Amino acid sequence: MNLFSISQLSQFSGIKPHTIRVWEQRYNALKPSRSEGNTRYYDNVQLRRLLNIVSLMNTEFKVSELCVMPDEKLFELINLQNGLLNINEPEEYFVSQLVAASLSYDEGQFEKVFSHCLLRKGMKETYTNVIYPLLIRIGLMWSNDTAAPAHEHFISNLIKQKLYTVIDSLPVPKHGSIKWLLFLPENEHHDIGLLFANYLIRFSGQKVIYLGNNVPLSSLKEAVKDTKPDNLLFLLVHHDFARDTQNYLNQLNIDLVTSNVFIAGNQKLIGQLNIGNNIKCLKSVEDLSQILIS
């Protein structure tokens, strides 16, 4: 069982620590335990309860009403809410419920919430406003050792399954369509963002050659030579040393003779690099969308 501090509950739920304390004092919303050193801590049950309260805050119930409800009633309302969602449902509902699903390895709940979100908002908005914030929260939990790496793997693989499904449902691009080659450099393994770029490009009617993650530079050179893509797109996801990444970009500029190379991902890292004139930086989903319609 994982144990959480109040600051960690705040990160996962988006509710400020002061507000969580007020809910505890006024409504007995949560019941933290105390360590031998008198430090308060919360378990998985308390975190799930908080996430359910947050998910229902934009319904007809007041926070004061939600905070005094037993867990069984909150679960009942969550299940009811799943059937009443509308296109204007706040994204926080979806993020909180998907975080809760990941913590409990609840694939059924993930499927239900994700499907509602996808049907009402579409893939692009779902990724931008729900999946991306979800991955940020799960990443925070993992980096703080308050969620096992298994939680991140569980939710990431479910998201990738969904992306593969929507990509497979798209029509085959027409002959002569603009051709993109997508890849992650060596030692880059988190490919959800790259899969989403694959979806956007395919959705626009253009062709994708998808190499996936951890692609050695030698293999990339061979693929470029064989396929002659119009555009290359790669992502930098993990926090690497700027010096090492700069060396990689320098080699890329030497080895790949093409004018249309795009980079996206970790903007903090990319901001420290001299990407050169041949590589263009994409800072958002909209940047890629604009290129696809130009």
TORDRENKOL-557772 format. One record per residue (C-alpha): x, y, z. Coordinates in steps of 0.001 Angstrom, whole numbers, padded with zeros to 6 digits, always signed. Example, Ala and Ser with C-alpha at 12.3 -4.5 7.8 and 13.67 -1.06 7.14 Angstrom:
BEGIN
+012300-004500+007800+013670-001060+007140
This chain:
BEGIN
+000000+000000+000000+001357+003443-000960+001473+006248+001600+001103+009893+000620+001748+013268+002203-000784+016067+001862+001448+017836-000677+001446+014689-002805-002346+014472-002595-002392+018054-003818-000231+017186-006844-002389+014232-007837-005760+015914-007318-005049+019528-008289-006487+020698-004941-004316+022969-002772-003092+021533+000571-004845+024326+002473-008160+023399+000844-007668+019706+001647-007056+020613+005307-010203+022777+005369-012254+019886+003979-010831+017624+006678-011527+020053+009502-014988+021193+008418-016433+018041+006896-014186+015181+008031-013692+014466+004306-010472+012505+004783-009091+010635+007760-005301+010672+007685-003259+008381+009875-000217+009465+011850+003260+008021+011988+005218+007468+015196+006721+010902+014610+003187+012366+014461+003385+013031+010704+000089+012774+008861-000128+010418+005896-002819+009079+003565-003285+005705+001902-004675+004606-001485-008251+004576-000177-008003+008193+000975-006455+009289-002329-009171+007529-004326-011820+009180-002151-010315+012628-002762-010145+012004-006519-013822+011004-006538-014804+014158-004641-012844+016283-007121-014465+014472-010048-017948+015328-008769-017320+018964-007882-018940+020246-011087-022164+018301-010590-025258+019478-008746-023710+018525-005399-021913+021010-003171-018432+020209-001878-019853+020153+001649-022284+017404+000583-019670+015345-001245-017187+015491+001627-019581+013835+004086-020755+011090+001725-019559+007530+002356-017272+005993-000263-020052+003741-001529-022239+006753-002353-019352+008515-004134-018735+005409-006261-022435+005247-007079-022438+008878-008198-019293+008346-010277-020957+005447-012103-024086+007528-012633-022014+010470-013849-020351+008262-016463-023734+007873-018115-024601+011583-017960-021417+013154-019280-021800+015860-021909-019409+017457-024354-018730+020366-021995-017721+018167-019062-014645+019680-017353-011454+017805-018238-010566+017529-014545-013252+014886-014162-011619+012684-016767-008070+013254-015489-008987+012487-011877-010903+009341-012758-008129+008030-015014-005563+008653-012262-007807+006689-009897-008119+003876-012444-004355+003645-012804-003819+003425-009043-006235+000510-008730-005287-001197-012026-008934-000865-013007-008998-001410-016785-012792-001440-016851-013013+002008-015278-010305+003317-017594-012175+001974-020612-015451+003527-019499-014067+006996-018740-011744+007121-021749-014503+006053-024147-016848+008751-022827-014118+011345-023232-013190+010200-026748-016793+010168-027968-017522+013628-026655-014290+015467-027328-012503+013613-030125-008968+012288-030143-007137+015592-030536-008823+017331-027602-008709+014163-025514-004942+013931-025936-004243+017633-025390-006535+018245-022404-006779+014826-020761-004061+012338-021733-001169+014799-021509-002159+016186-018047-002792+012592-016928+000730+011530-017924+002183+014560-016126+000436+013560-012905+001377+009908-013202+004944+010981-013934+004991+013135-010795+003745+010209-008745+006402+007931-010196+009268+010421-009793+008289+011004-006151+008238+007254-005460+004563+007475-004506+003422+005319-007402+005103+002177-008579+006559+002168-012101+003944-000516-012760+001209+002133-012508+002868+004180-015229+003348+001115-017425-000261+000053-016859-001822+003360-017872+000693+004033-020670-000028+000694-022321-003779+001259-022138-003354+004669-023784-001143+003185-026493-003740+000501-027184-006311+003247-027767-003992+005183-030049-003196+002078-032096-006915+001418-032451-007787+004895-033749-004749+004897-036071-005762+001522-037520-009246+002863-038195-007947+005604-040513-008005+005095-044304-004810+004236-046152-003152+007424-047494-003417+008018-051226-000474+007270-053499+001844+010256-053723+000855+011673-050324+003422+013645-048335+005599+011160-046470+006734+011511-042838+009273+009376-040993+008701+009299-037220+011160+008007-034624+012585+008389-031137+016381+008538-030800+018379+005871-029041+017563+005571-025298+014217+007336-025772+011412+004902-024918+008274+006951-024135+006464+006953-027459+002908+008061-026610+003556+011555-027984+005042+010070-031147+002007+007814-031574-000267+010825-031262+001764+012636-033935+001324+009510-036068-002436+009803-035598-002535+013520-036485-000462+013043-039629-002459+010015-040774-005721+011813-039991-004633+014634-042313-004299+012108-045161-000517+012039-045218+001681+008940-045021+003686+007845-041973+006672+005539-041737+006740+004793-038023+010040+003502-036640+009049+003818-032973+011403+004218-030038+015113+003687-029370+016232+003963-033007+020037+003943-033523+021358+006675-035781+022795+004092-038190+019347+002480-038605+017747+005894-039076+020207+006735-041884+019349+003490-043671+015604+004130-043342+015938+007668-044714+018006+006401-047635+015503+003653-048454+012258+005595-048004+013237+009174-048957+010688+010881-046672+009577+014471-047212+009687+015179-043461+011318+013723-040361+009839+014131-036891+011414+013009-033629+010753+013694-029952+013078+014272-027019+011202+013109-023947+013505+012232-021061+015794+014661-019218+019203+014132-020795+022337+016257-020525+022157+019121-023025+025748+018412-024112+024950+014821-025082+021799+015831-026932+023646+018603-028740+026211+016079-029969+023370+013948-031297+021802+016887-033146+025142+017845-034636+025572+014319-035972+022013+014335-037252+022649+017529-039209+025755+015991-040773+024328+012599-041646+020824+013492-042813+020669+015752-045820+017089+016990-045701+015541+020403-045131+012433+019244-043288+013387+017899-039879+011090+018638-036940+011791+018230-033229+009301+018278-030345+009023+017155-026736+011003+018395-023719+010982+022149-024311+013275+022854-021342+015954+020648-022863+015354+021850-026432+015674+025466-025265+019272+024757-024225+020234+023459-027674+021467+025000-030874+019200+023081-033211+020572+024694-036351+018783+025944-039439+017760+022524-040745+015698+021515-037696+012427+023225-036800+011000+023082-033270+007337+022228-032681+006189+023621-029342+002602+022418-029348+000043+020167-030991-001225+023213-032853+002215+023781-034402+002060+020347-036013-001579+020839-036996-000740+024072-038797+002050+022408-040767-000297+019604-041816-002865+022013-043266-000385+024395-044893
